[in-house]
């Protein structure tokens, strides 16, 4: 029973750190992760990718090994 809140809190901390490293609004993403938990991860990844694409331009290639 204690496992679910601990996992949600760990996801929120992880999303907060990832948002800080990516230059995104970290507190907003952390609060959203507290309410939605791991369900937020696909939305976070797609938003991070869209911001990177917007910063580099539409025709720039993204190197993903």
C-alpha positions, 0 to 999 in steps of 0.5 A: 500500500505504501509502494504506490505513493513512493513510486509517484513521489520518485517519478515526480522527483525524476521529472523535476530533475529532467525538466531542470536539465532540459530548461523547462518549467520544472515546478509545473512538471513536478506538480503535474507528476505528483497528480498523474504519476507515471502516466505523465512520462510519455507527455513529458518526453514528447513535450521535451522533444517538441521544445528541442525541435522548436529551438533547433529549427524544423529542418535541423536533424536530431542525432539520436544514436 
